[in-house]
Amino acid sequence: MTGFGRAVASEFVKLFSTRMWWLLLLILVGYVGLAAAGIALALTLAPEQSGMTIPPGALAAVVYSVATASGFVFPVILGAMSVTGEVRHRTLSTTFLATPHRAPVLAAKVVVAAVAGAGYGVAASLATVGLGALVLGSSGEPTALDESDTWAMIARMVLAMAIWAMLGVGLGVLVPSQVGSIVAILAFTQFVEPIVRTAAAFVEPLGGVAKFLPGAAGDALVGASFYTALGPSAQTLEWWQGGLVLAGYAVAFLVAGAATFWRRDVT
Amino acid sequence: MAAGETIVFDDMSKRFGAVHAVSDLTFTVEPGRVTGFLGPNGAGKSTSLRVLLGLVNPSTGTATIGGARYATLRDPVRRVGAALEATFHPGRSARAHLSSVAVAGGIPRARVGEVLELVGATPYADRRVGGYSLGMRQRLALATALLGDPGVLVLDEPINGLDPEGIRWIRGLLRSLAAEGRTVLLSSHLLSEVQQTVDDVVVIAGGRLRYTGPLAGLGTGPVTIVDAPDRPALAAALQGAGFALRVDAGDLVVDADPADVGRVAQAAGVALRELRQRSGGLEDEFLALVGQELPPPPPPGSTPIPGEAPR
């Protein structure tokens, strides 16, 4: 095996030898599954009270995409912790002693995060599509499971979760403090970006900027979310543009982190 | 087993901002010997070892293993085994930790069980490290260093936290590793901790080299305390034999081996009351080298520290 292959294999051993990966996975699946079921119930039982205008035929997509719209923060945290966990527990020395070239170590973390993120995407999709379709079906709404568009969207959700995890690694190497990075992730994704995007749905000039925010780019990649349901004025990118913008954030974070923290003395 | 290799520090300096952590460090560590890297806390030992292992970039100079920088070694885990802080992810078991290093270093996984056995960590190998004592973590750190069966071992304070039985065990292990031709470099802030283990010592203080060479060369040679009922006759005989002597805290101290002192006394027909080698001669010399002294006792009648019970 090459040095890089060994580094990837070692990162997999590290990921699967602590409880974090399955704890996060468990919370993710429970959270998005219940959220999808709840939204499906709300939209089918009392659509006029939900405050959302769902385009005809898009109901199933909005329900299923809860997997990424609400769940994307989990792969980000998983990816970030592959770096910040090593900083917090002072294990970077051990890692760099076994693999003295640091760039392959970071690349290995990105690869492992992408695979794990895709796995989270599959599990989260199973939860939202499974529970969501159950509720939609029992309410007599179309589940859209026989449409190729639905399955293409699910594939894009898996891709989005993989990119989110890689972005997380970049964030971790940019903000190596474990507490700092988690605070940054939660503050930005749960507070800053939702406010800007909600405002942008009503303030025209903001929309031009807001569509390039990471969450908006991720939703554009998937192609549906509550925000697209907020109103027709919400601007979005094409799905492939959204994917490129999101990947661009990941690359920018990784390059910036690799040039700064990752090169520093490990004392 | 990989062959022992020579470690060379060549005029290595490291600054952290305005702080000169290590200055102009030059010394060599030979294979087949145990070398103690000694100095008080904050002397720059850990920084030097981290430079040697490629974790810290030197400001100037080099530190090499077998003529190469650590970062350029092809299979570093097989050539150099290092134990630095004994820090691990608390949620990971010893076995999983060793597996992650073995996989990264291209070591067969079967070796994990071997090193666990070697350091006596098998009974708790599948428990999470978070519940380990410092001594257990030190053993795991040592197991990590031994994973690749390397010819060079670099150990930062490996004895710290071990119980007396563990200390005796690690001394024997390090001696046998050196006897196999490996290079063994271990740091300590206590000479007494490694005195029975090391062949050579490197002493640093304040980031500068104070001594490098055989342990025996550190002191001024053996120091003997001797006394006789007829002390003037003993002193005369010893001075006649060319020994330097002095009175230290009421003891007659001779810079010579006890056997030689006894022989002189016998030849002079002086009956002895006391004859023993003074322990701590090296320690005195070591402390003098690193310029460390005990803080002076507080003057009598001084104010007790607030909150402290009056004596």
Chai-1 contact restraints between the chains, C-beta under 6 A:
chainA,res_idxA,chainB,res_idxB,connection_type,confidence,min_distance_angstrom,max_distance_angstrom,comment,restraint_id
A,R6,B,A104,contact,1.0,0.0,6.0,A-B,restraint_1
A,R6,B,G106,contact,1.0,0.0,6.0,A-B,restraint_2
A,A7,B,A104,contact,1.0,0.0,6.0,A-B,restraint_3
A,A9,B,V103,contact,1.0,0.0,6.0,A-B,restraint_4
A,S10,B,S100,contact,1.0,0.0,6.0,A-B,restraint_5
A,S10,B,V103,contact,1.0,0.0,6.0,A-B,restraint_6
A,S10,B,A104,contact,1.0,0.0,6.0,A-B,restraint_7
A,V13,B,S99,contact,1.0,0.0,6.0,A-B,restraint_8
A,V13,B,S100,contact,1.0,0.0,6.0,A-B,restraint_9
A,V13,B,V103,contact,1.0,0.0,6.0,A-B,restraint_10
A,K14,B,S100,contact,1.0,0.0,6.0,A-B,restraint_11
A,S17,B,R92,contact,1.0,0.0,6.0,A-B,restraint_12
A,S17,B,A96,contact,1.0,0.0,6.0,A-B,restraint_13
A,T18,B,G91,contact,1.0,0.0,6.0,A-B,restraint_14
A,T18,B,R92,contact,1.0,0.0,6.0,A-B,restraint_15
A,R19,B,G91,contact,1.0,0.0,6.0,A-B,restraint_16
A,H89,B,H89,contact,1.0,0.0,6.0,A-B,restraint_17
A,R90,B,T87,contact,1.0,0.0,6.0,A-B,restraint_18
A,T91,B,H89,contact,1.0,0.0,6.0,A-B,restraint_19
A,S93,B,L55,contact,1.0,0.0,6.0,A-B,restraint_20
A,S93,B,L84,contact,1.0,0.0,6.0,A-B,restraint_21
A,F96,B,L55,contact,1.0,0.0,6.0,A-B,restraint_22
A,L97,B,A82,contact,1.0,0.0,6.0,A-B,restraint_23
A,A98,B,V77,contact,1.0,0.0,6.0,A-B,restraint_24
A,A98,B,V101,contact,1.0,0.0,6.0,A-B,restraint_25
A,A98,B,A104,contact,1.0,0.0,6.0,A-B,restraint_26
A,A98,B,G105,contact,1.0,0.0,6.0,A-B,restraint_27
A,T99,B,A104,contact,1.0,0.0,6.0,A-B,restraint_28
A,P100,B,G54,contact,1.0,0.0,6.0,A-B,restraint_29
A,P100,B,Y70,contact,1.0,0.0,6.0,A-B,restraint_30
A,P100,B,A71,contact,1.0,0.0,6.0,A-B,restraint_31
A,P100,B,P76,contact,1.0,0.0,6.0,A-B,restraint_32
A,D265,B,V56,contact,1.0,0.0,6.0,A-B,restraint_33
A,V266,B,L55,contact,1.0,0.0,6.0,A-B,restraint_34
